[in-house]
């Protein structure tokens, strides 16, 4: 089973399935920051890719994490895995905008994430194509990911290739059983996230 950083970018600008419009072979005229599939593959061979990852949580009135949202995702080959909100930062896009975009893409427009005034990641995760270099692995690329814990207050209705959101207690989310189902070493990321907000006991 291949391990990938989920980044389908399910909302490409108008054009074909790769966000490429006719008459503009290098991308889309409406969004020059969008790469064609060929350009993306070439970029992945030459440089690290920047990602944001969001771990959705529900908190009580005191701000304590009560539940952690884990996505069930299907790959194009029909493989099922557990993961978190994740995706690339586009050229010219702020980290805040990228994080909000991917939260909305995966959790739906009624999730109502609460982004802080100054988003600061709880960690920086480095994904490498060769396993063993770090705790995180992506067989396509070297990726650097800014990871955030994001409270959500609304109704989460998974979209695109996210099939469902499972809400777990912090103890369930930090379990070895869940870590075994998570792709790319994200079980470690979940534990780091929970530790950063004091939710591991």
N, C-alpha and C positions, 0 to 999 in steps of 0.2 A: 504494500500500500504506500503510495507516494504521500509525502507530507508537504503541505503547501501553506503559505500565508494566504488566507482567503482575501482576495481583492478583486472580485469580479467587476468592480465599477459598473454596477447595473444600470446606471443612469447616463449612458453616453449621449452626447449631443446628436442631433439629427444626422443621419448618414447610415452606413451599413453597420453590421454587427461589431465592427472594430472602431466605430466612431469616425469612419473615414468617408468623406463626402466625395461625390464625383467631381472631377476637375481639380482636386487638391490631393495628390497622392501622398503628401507628407502628413496629412491629418485632417482636421475639420476646420473650415474657415471661421465658424462661429466660436470655436474654442481651440486656439492654436496650442494650448497646453496639453491637449489630448494626443496620445501617441497611437499610431497604428500598431497592429500586432507585431509586425516585422520590426518597427522601431523600438517597441518595448522589449522584444527579445534581444535586440542588439544592445540596448542600454543596460539590461540586466547582466550581460556578459562583461561590461566594461566598468560599472560603478555600483556602489551600494544604492539601494532604493529606500526612500524615506516613507515610513508608515506611521499611522496613529492606531492605537488599540484602545478600546473602551470596555471596561467591565461594568455593566449596569448593575446597580444595587438599589434596594429599597431600604429606607432608613426610618427610624421612629422619631418621635418629637424631640428627642435629645440628640439626634444626628447619629445614633448608633446603627451600624449595618445589621439589618434583620434578615435580608435575603439577597442572594446573588443570582443574577440572570445568566444562564448558560444556553448558548444556541445549539440546536441540532441542525446540521448542514449536510446537504447532499452534494457530492462532486459530480461533474459531468459524466463520470463513469458509473454513477450510482452508489458510490461508497459513502457510508454515513459516518460522521464524526461529530464530536462535541468541540465547540470553539467559543470565541468571544467576538465582539464587534471589531472589525479590522479592515484597513484599506489604505491605499496610497494617498499621499498628499500631492495634489496637482501643482504644476508650475503656476506661480502667482497666487496661490491659495494660502490663507493663514492656517496655522495649526488648529485654531478654534473652529474655523469654517469647515476644515476637513473632518474634524472630530464630529461636529454636529451633522454634517452630511452623511457620514457613515452610520451614525446612530439612527438617523431618520430612515436611511435605506434599509437597515436590518430590523429595526424595531417598529417602524411605522411612524406616521406623522403625529400620532396621538400619544407617543411615549413621554413627551415633555421632559427632556433631560435638563438637569440643572447644572449648567457649566459655570464654574467660578469666574469672578471678574478677571483673574489672571491665571489661566490654566497652567498648571505645573505638573509634569508627569511624576508618578511615584517611583518610576524606574525607566531606564533606557534598555531595551532588550535588543540584542544583536543576534540575528538569524544568519546562519552560514549554510552553504550547500553541502558541506561535508559534516557529518555528525561527529560530535565529540569536541568541537572547537569551543562551544559554549553550551549552555543548557537548552538552547533553542536551535531549531533546524528547519530549513526550507530548501527542498531539493532543487529549486529553480534559480536561486539567487542569494546574494549577500544583501540582507535588509537590516536597516536600523529602525527600530520602532519606539515611539514615545507612548508610554502606557499610562492610562488614566483610570481612576475610579470615578464613575459618574452616577449620582443619584438620579432616578427617574420617578416621576410622580403620576404619570398617566397610564393608559392602557397600551400594552405592547402587543402588536399584531405583526408577527414576522412577515417579511416580504422577500422578494427575489429568491435566492437559493437558501435562505434561512427558513427551515420548516416549522420550528417551534422554539419558544423560549421556556426553559424549565427553571423555576425559582427554587433554589436550594438554601438551606441554612448555611451560615459560614462554615460550620463543622463538616457538613456534607460536601460543600464546594472544595474544601481543603483535603478531602479524603484521597487515599491511594486509589480507590476504585474509580473515582472520577478522573484522576490524573491519567489513568491508563486509557481512558476513552478520548482524551484531549490530544489534538494534533500539535506537532512541532514543539513540544515541551511546555505547552501553555498551562499545564497543571502547576508548574513552578511559578508561572506568572500570577496565577490566581492566589497562591499562597503568599507571594510577595505583596500583592494588593491588599489582602486581608490583614497581613501584619502591619502594613503602612497605616491602616485606619484603626488599629487596635482591636480587630475583630477575631483574632485567634487567641483562644484561651487553653 
